[in-house]
Amino acid sequence: MRANGFDGIGIDAITAHAGLTAGAFYRHFASKQVLLEEVVARAMQDASEHMPRIATANDIAAFVEAYMSQRKFKQVIAGCVVAAMAPDLTRNGDVVRSHAALYVQNIHTAMSRALAHLGDEPAAAISWQIMAAATGGLVLARLMGSKIGAQIDAAVVDGTHQLIASD
């Protein structure tokens, strides 16, 4: 689903990839929508469990640098689920959207706390700016390919450093 999107993969392809029959699929999931809900819930839980600790501005910079790594923008499957599937996450029901939104909110909260010395509103705004630039930058880097993608990567990382330099 990360590589092809929710609408870009059918039950037959899913079951073939998993080595299951369609009957076995439907014994586990009532529908493809229910599978998506489970996939997103697990992906967000895994991402939360493996998210580095964000307690300082330097942690934010390290997080963004790792997020924008070359490996992640070259290979959709290895990177961020939100960047890979944002349209699917927003248009496939409240359950899917709420799982993704909770994950995003948790990152935002951690960044805002790391920048709390700037005041609540500036910390929140800067955190959203960084997250929007990183997620959008990752999407654009994937679209544009290696050379321009590397420029986007550098611009997002440099922009993050500028935003957090107001410490």
N, C-alpha and C positions, 0 to 999 in steps of 0.2 A: 504494500500500500504506500510505503514511503516513496518508492521508485516510480510507481505508476498512478498514484492517487486512488481514491476510493472508487471513482467511476471507471478508472482505467484497468481494473482487474475484476474478473468475475469469479463466481463460486468454483467453476471448473478449474481455473488456474490456481486458485487458492488450495483446493483439495489435491490437485496434482503435485503442487509444491510441497505440501505436507504429507503426501503419501496416503491420503485418505480417499474414501468414496464420498459422494455427495450425501449419501445416507448417514455416514459417520459424522459428517459436518453438522447435519441437522439434529443429530443426537446431542451434540455439544452446544450448538447455537441455534436459536430460533430463527435468525435471519442474518444476513450480511451486516445489517445495521448493528445488531447485538455484538457481532464479532468486532466491528469497528470500535464500539464502546469499550470492549474488553482490551483491545489492542492499545487504545489511547490511554486507558487507565493504567495498564502495565508499563507502557512507555514513559508516562509521566512519573510513575512511582520509581522506576529504574533511574530515570534522569535525576530525580530528587535525591535518591540514595547515593548517587555518584557525583553530585554537584559539589565542587570544592567549597570550603568554608569562605564566606565573604564577610569579613569583619572590619577591613580597612580599605582605604582608597587603593592601596597597592594590590589588594586582593581583587578588587574590581578590575583593575588593569590586567592582571594575570588571567582572570576569567575571560575577558574580552579577547585577549591575545590567543588563548587556547580555542575559544569559540570560532575565531576567524582563521584558524589554521588552514593551510593549503589542503590537507587531507579532507577536512570537513566540507570545503566547497567543491572539491572534485567528486566526492562520492556522497550522494544524497542519503544512502542507507546508513552511513556511518555518522552522519551529522544530526543536527537538531530536528526533532520531530515537528516543532512549531514552524520552523523555516521551511521544512519539506512539505508540510501538509496544511499550512494555514487556511487556504480556502476550504478544504475538507473539514477542518476543525470548526470553522465558523458556520458552515451551512448544513451540518449533519446532526442537528438536534442539541437540546440543552445538556444532555448527559455528556456528550463528547466535548462540547464547548466548555462546560464547567470543569472537567478534568484538566484541560489545557489551561484555562484561565487561572485555576488555583496554582498550578505550577509556575506560570508567569508571575502571578501576584507574589508568590513566595520569593522568587528571585528579586523582584522589585523591592519587597520589604527588606530583604537582606542588604541590598545596595543602599537603600534609603537610610538604614541604620548605620551603615559604614560612613555615610556622609552627614549624619545627624548634626554634627557640629556646625553645618551651614544653615541650620534651621529646617523645620519640617517641610515647608513648601518648596524651598530651593532644592533640598535633598530629593524630594519626590520628583520634581521636574527634571532634574539632572539624571536621575535613575531612569526615567521614561525615555529621555533623549538617548542615553547610552543603549538601552535595550532596543529601541526602535532602529537606531543606526546599525547595531550589530545584526539584528534579525534581517532587516532590509538589505544591509550590506552583504550578508551571506547569500540571500536570494539573488541579488544582482551579480555577485561574483560567480555564482554557478551559471547564470545566464551568459555572462560575458566571456568566460573561459579564463585560462591561466594567466596571460599577460595582464589584461585589464583587471581580472579578478585579484591579482596580487596588488595592483594599485588601489583597488577598493579596500582590500584587507588593510593595507598600510594607512589609508585615509581614516578608516574606522578606528583603528588602534591609536593613531595620532590624535584624532578628535576626542577619544576617551581620555587620553592623557591631558589634553587641554581642559576638558570639562572638570576633571578631578583635581587639576592643579590649583583651583581656587581655594584649596584647603587653606 
